[in-house]
Amino acid sequence: MATERLPKGRTGWTDQGHTRDVKVDRLGHVTIHKRGKSYCLYYHENGHSIRRRVDANLNTARAMASGANQAIEEARPSPFAYRRIDIPTLISEYLDYCQHVQGLAIRTLDRYRAALSHPVRFARTTNWSYNGRPGGTGDR
């Protein structure tokens, strides 16, 4: 009589038979876990544990893990990293980009500045911040 071969260690299956959190692959500093029908990338950056969800297949997850691992080894921000800035700074940097990189006409920049002044005015008058807390800067 053949015996059923059971996986050793943590399987990641719930009592209902659903996949919970199964380690699939490790590429350098980045570990790929299968969580339900999607994949998650786990790694440490600047002393923080980071988990990013990849809603695609395993090949896409491996490609993204490879990019994140390369960034970690080169000591530069990972492709998932971002820096938090407030709305007025974002708009100011965007207008600077339009002027110096794209080389847009002065009248076009004036129209952009006029249109983008409304969110800045809203943020200042309502004391709104990007983290949803009034008056907060969002810094941790």
N, C-alpha and C positions, 0 to 999 in steps of 0.2 A: 504494500500500500504506500503510495507516494505521500510524503508529508509536504504541506504547504510551506513555502519559504517565506518567513516574515522578515521585514526590514529590521535592522538593529538600530538601537538608539532612538532618538526623537524622530518620529515620522512626519509630524506636522499635520496629521489627520485628526479631525474632530470625531466625536462619537457618531455623528451623522454621516461620516465618510467624506466630508469636505476638506479640501486642502487649506491649511492654515498658513504656515510659514516654513517652507522647506528650503534649505540651502541648496542651490543649484550649481554655482560656479564661483570661483574666486580668481580675479585678475589683478595681481599686484596687491594694492591696498584696498581694493573695492570688492565687496562680496555681493553676489547676486542671489536674492531670495525670491522664491515664487510665493506669492500671497494671493490666494484665490485664483482669478484668471489673469492677473497682471504680475509684473515683476517689480521688485524694489532693489535699489542700489544702496548699500550701506558702506559708509566710510567715515573717517575722522579728518576734520580739517580745522586748523587753528584751535585744537583742543576741544572742538565740539563734534558730537556724533551727529551725522547727517544721514537721513533716509529720504530718498527721492523715488517716487513711483514712476514706472515706465509702462504706459498702457499700450504695449505692442508685444511682438513676439520675442523669443529668446535672442535671436540674432541682433535685433535692435538694442536690446538690453546689454548685450556684450559689446556692441559698438559704443554705446554711451558710457559703459564702464571703462572701456579702453581710453576714451577721451578724458574721463575724470581721473583715471590713474595717471595718465601722462601729465596732466596739469598738476597733480599732487607731487609727482617726482620732480617736476621743473620748478616747484615752489611758486606757482602762480595760482590765481583763483580758479576754481573748477568751473566748468561750463554752467553749472547750476547756481553758482554764487552770484549774488547781486548786492549792491550797497543801497541802503535805504536813504532817500533824500526827500525833502519836503517839496511841495508843489511849486513854489516860486523858484527854487533852485533848478528844478527839472525844466521848467519853461525857459529860464534864463540860459541854461546850457543848450537847450534845443535851438533857441534863436541864434546863439553864438555859432552853433554847428551850421545852421542854414546860411549864415552870413559868410563864414570863413571857409567851410568845406564845400558846400553846394554853390556858393557864389551867386546867391539869388539877388535880384534887383532890389533897390532900396524901397520902392513902392510895395513890392511883394512882402518884404520884411515888415513894413509898416502895417500891412493888412494882417499878417500873422500875429504881430504884437498886439494889435487891437482885438483880434478874436481871442487870443490867449490871455488877455488881461481879465476876462470874466472869471475863469476858474481861480485866478490869484485873488481877485477881489472877494469871491465867495469864501475862499479859505481864510482870508483875514477877517472878514466881517462875522463869520459864524464861529471863529476860533476852532476850525476843523483841522484835524491832522490825519495823515494817511493810515494810522493804526486804529482809527475809529474812536479814540478817546479824546474828548475835547481838551485842547491845549497841550497834549502830549507830543513828545518828539518822536516816539517810537523806538528810541535807543534802548537797548537792553542793559 
